[in-house]
């Protein structure tokens, strides 16, 4: 996946998270969980974009790790919305699916970068993502 594609995809994911938050019931529990999702789900793209400006492949890999952490947190909060019966699983399933796909992309990217680092030294990988 090219750099611009992933930038756009993470931004679209953030927009989906914003719309999900806006659709939540206005009671306290839903809003507290929603704000957590809003923070973690929208930070993925911001951290990825920041990583694209990294000064080294190690810094880039570290930023991808932050993206992965935020995706894990987002999945947790989305699952809580389902398990607390705040939203139906059918409503959240597409967002959870995209979350899982993004996680797979970031895991794969991190593994590739680590492998390249061991095999090829200090090559700048940002041009390929």
Secondary structure by P-SEA (a helix, b strand, c coil): ccaaaaaaaaaaaaaaaaaaaaaccccaaaaaaaaaaaaaaaaaaaaaaaaaacccaaaaaaaaaaaaaaaaaaaaaaaaaaaacccccccaaaaaaaaaaaaaaaaaaaaaaaaaaaccccccccccc
